[in-house]
Amino acid sequence: MALWKRGRIWWSYVWIDGVRRAKSTGTSNRRLAEKVDQDFKDELQRARLGMRVPQPEMTFGELAARFLAEATPKPHQLDRLRHLLPFFSDIQIGRIGKALVREYRAQRHAEKRVSDATVNRDFSVLRHILFFAVDEGLLMANPVSRMPLVRERRTPRMVISVREEQALLAVASPHLRILIIAALDTGMRRGELLAQRWEHVDLNRGLIFVTRSKTAEGEGREIPLTKRLSNLLAASPRPSGPVFTYRDRPISLIKTAWKATMRRAGIRYYRFHDLRHAFNCRLLEAGISREVRMALMGHSAGNDVHLRYVHTELPAKREAIRKLEVWVEQQSNLLNQQGERDDSTEASGSGNPQVRPDGSTRTEAVEEENAGGSRA
């Protein structure tokens, strides 16, 4: 028998290679003591065979430090750890369970008004780190592996209109203006755009190759260039280096410039990522099939078995971009016609000048035409 009672507490005694090992179970309950005894035997046996011994007493802060050092974390995981560490840092990973996760969720909602989707992202990173602990032998099992996420409510996404696009481009600084046009005409993510290099732009064929993406499906995809984006890039081509720069230096952040531009434009606020959403919606409006849109945007087919056997060829992508240009041109023409009708009904000099697709106002265009006529 490996269990002996000393006073009211059961003790576990195990002989390994002629050496006696003793450990207090810390309880007077026989059934609980037998479980502790078995865990003690398993732990000693794993150590004898050179296997990794679980360390449930390790704190989550120590586990997170090891995860950061060895697991090459992604940016979104680093961001979520800013919220997870204040709550879980001093808690032993063996004590983390569903009750603690529910307590964290309640505290997160109490501190700041966040959506269930945001807290679900926190929980996904927590679960991923605990799976890392299992892989490293620090835990026998992930205690929250089967805990479901809270069902998320779908929120409506506003799509930037052509009129709002024109107002935005009219007040944007040159380095941000070309980024906005690139996002609207290619659907590339902000990170993809800022990492894009001239070595992966083929102006002769009118293609841009995405080589650094958030997802594996997004890397290596080719996107045909629209005429306006191709003209902007052809105006200052370079043999190498980053495509989008500010004063010949790579752009790393656009948050401040984006907010200032939105404020000057006087339109409702959009995130820069919403430009990618606008690209997808405009392709849908232009009648482009789902498969082609997914190929252009680098979306994964997920669990859709049928889409795994669909390969989108380059001609289909070129036709999609051509239809997109036609759709945007039609919308711009409608805005111009509406502006002309408004001008004819309003008194001269009253009202705001209309913003044209090239970023200039209609009043400025009329003055240029008059000046050209007088020079002629």
N, C-alpha and C positions, 0 to 999 in steps of 0.2 A: 504494500500500500504506500502511495506517494504522499498522502495527506496525513498530517499529524496535527493534533490540537494542542496549542500552547496557550493556556488560560482559556479565553473565549474565542480566540482567533485561530483559524486553520492555516497551516503552513504547508507549502509544497516542497518536497525533497526529491531531487532527480539526480541519478548517477549517470555521468557522461564520461566515458573512457577512464573509469576508476576515480573520478573526481565528483564529490557530492556538491550539488548546487541547491541552495535554499532560497525561497522567496515567500514572503508573507502574502496571503491572498487578501488580507485586509477586511475579512468578513467572517461572521460566525455562521452564516448560512451554508449548509453543506453543498447544495446544488450549485450555488454561485461559486463556491470555492473549487468544485470540480471543474467548472468551466475555466477559471483562472489557471488551474493546474494544467489543463490540456494546452492552453495557449502558451504557458511557460515551457512545456515540453516541446511544442512546435517551434518556438523561438530558438531554443537551444539546439534543436536538430538542424535548423536552417543555418545557424552559425557554424555548426560542426561541418556541414557540407559546403561551406563557403558561399552560401546563398545570402542575398540581401535580407537584412532583418527589418521588418516594418518599424516605423518610428511614429506611432500615432500621437506621441507626446510633443512632436515638433509643432511649433506655432505656424499659423498661416503666413505670418510675416517672413519667417525663415524659409518656408516653402516658396513664397513669391520671389525672394531673393535668388534662390536656386533656379527657379523657372526663368528669371530674367538673364541669368548667367549662362544657362545651358540650352535653353529651348528656342533661342532666336525669336522672341515674341514679335507679333505684328503691331503696327501703330494703334489699332483700335483696342488691342488688349492692354497696352500701356495706358491708354486713356481710361479704360474701365477700372484699372487697378487703383486709380486716384480715388474712386468711390468705395471700392471694396476694402482696401487696407485700413482705413480709419475704423471700420466696424469689426473686421475679422482678424486684424493683425496679431492680437495677443491671445487668440483662441487656438487651442490645440486642434490639429486637423482631425484627430480621432473623435472630437466632440462636435464637429460640424455635421448638421443634419437638417432635415426638413423644417423642424421647428425654428432653428436659427435663421434659415433662409426666409421663412415667413416673417420673422421679426425684422430682418433686414429690409424686406420689401415695405413693411409698414413704416419703418423709420425713414426710408428713402422718400416715401410719399409725404411724410410729415415735415421733412426738412424743406422740400421744394416741390413745386407742382411739376411733376414729370409724368409722362405717359407710361402705361403698362409695357409698351414696346421698349422704352428706354431701360426699364428695370429688367426686362427679359434679356437684353443684351448684357447687362451686368451679370446676370445669373449664368448665361452661356459661357462667359469667360471664367467664372468661378468653377463651373463644372469641368471646363477644359483643363484648368490648372490641377484640379483633383484627379482627373484622369492621368495627367502627367505624373502625379504622386504614385498612382497605381503602377504605371509603367516603370517607374524607378524603384519599385518595391517598398515605398514608404508607407503605403496603405494596402491592405488586402483587397479592398473593394471601394468603389466610389459611392459614398452614402447618398448622393443626390442624383445618381444616374437615371433613376426612373421617376424623378419628380417632374411633372409636366409644367410647361410654361403657361402663364396666364394668357387666356385668349385675347388677342389684340383686336381693337376696333379699327376698321379702315377709315382713314381720314381723307377728305377730298383734297386733291392737288390742283392748285390753280396753274394754268398754262399761260405763259407770257404771250401776248398777242403781237401781231406784226406792228401795230401802232405803238405799243409799249416798247417793242424792240427798237423802233426808229427813235423814240424819245430817249432811250438809254444810250444808243450809239451816238446821238447828237452831242451828249455832254461827257462822254467817256474820254479819258486820256488815251493817247495813241497806243501805248503798250497794253492797256486793258481792252481797248476797242477790238484789237485783232484777236485777243483771247476770247472775247464774247462771240465774235463771228465764228471762230474756230469751234467753240462749244456748240453753237447753234447749228453749224453746217456739218459737223462730224459726229456729234453725240459723245465725244470723248470726255472722260472724267477730268476734274481739275488736276489731280495728280498725274494723269497720263499726259495732259497738255504740258505741264511744267517740266516733265521729264523728257519730252519729245526732243529729238536731236535732228540736225540737218542731214546726217548720214542716212536717215530713214525716211526722207522725203524725196519722192521722185516727181519733179515738176514736169519732166518730159512726158511721162505717162499719166500725170495728174493723180498720183496716189500718195497716201501717207500711211506708213506702217507703224502700228502700235507695238512697241517692244517692251514696255514696262507698264504693267497693268495691275489693278487690285486683285483680279481673278486670273486663274490660269487660262480660262477660255478667252479672256480679253487680249492676251499677249499673242503677237504674231499675226493679228488680223490686219487686213488692208482695207482702207476706206478711200473711195474716189473723192477728189476735191471738187467743190463747187467752183464756178467761174470766179466769183468774187473773192473767195479764199485763195484760189490759185493766183489771182492777180496780186493780192496783197503779199503773198509769200515770194512771188517772182520779182517784186519791187526791190527786195533787199536779200538776195540769196547768199548763202555762205557755204563753203565746202564742208564745214564741220562745226560742232558746238551746239548749244541749246538753241532751239528755234525761237522761243519767246523770252525776250530779255528786256531789261530796263537799264538804260544807259550802259549798254554792252555787258551787263552783269546778269547772271541767271536770276529768275524770279522764284522766290521761295514762298512768299505769302502775298495774298491779294485781299485779305479780309478788310483792311482799312480802306483801300482804294475802292473796293466793291461797295461798301456801305456809303461812302461819300458820293459815288456815282449814282446810286439808287436815290439818295437824298436830293441831288441836283436834278435828276430826271423827273421828280415829282409824281412817281407812279407807286402803286402798292409794292410792298417789299417782296422780293423773291430771293431765294438762295441761289448761289452760283450753280449748284447741282440741278436746279430747276431748268436750266438751259438744256441739259441732257434730256430731261423729261419732255421739254418742248420739242426737241429733235424727234423723239419717238412718236409723239402725238401728231406732229406734222407729217411724218411718213405715213401714219395711219390715215390721216385725212386725205393724203395723196393716193391712197389705195394700195399701199405696199403690203405684201403678205407678212405674216408673223415671222416666218422662217428667215426672210431677208432682213427684217428689222433686228432680229436677234443676232444675226451674223454681223451686221454693221455695228451694233452696240457691244458685242462681246458677251452676250448673255449665255448662261449655261442652259442646256436643254432640261436639266434637272431629271425628274423621273419620267419624262415624256419619252416613251420608247420610240415612237414614230419619228420624232425629230432627230434621233441619233443617226438615222439613215439618210438624212437630208443634207446634202452638201451644196452650199450656195456659191455659185460660180461668180467670177468677177463681172461678166456682162450683166448679170441680174442686179448686182450692186450699182453699176454705172447707170442702169435704167432707173433704179430707185432714186438716186441722187438727181437725175435729170427731172423726174417727176416732182421731186421736192422743190427744185428751182422754179418749175412752172407754177406750182401751187403758191409759193411765196410771191412770185411776180404778179399772179392774179390778185392776191390779197393786197399787194401794194397799189396796184392799179385801181382797185375798188376804193381804197383810202384816198388816193389822189382825186378820183372823180367826185367823191363825197366832199373833199376839201374845196374843190372848184365850185360845187353847188353852194356850199356854205359861204364862200367868198362873194358869190354873185348876189346873195340875199343880205349880206351885211354891209354896213357902211364902210367906206374906205378908211383904213387905219384902225378900225376896231377889231377886237378879237385877237387871239394869239396866232402867230405864224405857224403854218403847217410844216411839220418835219418830213423831209423827203427821205427815200431809202438810202441815199448817199450821206446822210447826216446833216445836210444843209436845210435851211428853211425855204419855203416856197417864195417868200418875199425876197430872199437873197438870190434865188434863181432868176426871178423876174428882173431884178436889178442887173444881174450879169448879162441877161439877154439884151436888155436895153443898152447896156454899155457896149456890148458887141455890135449892136446895130449902129450906134453912133460912131464907133471906130470905122465900121465898114463905109 
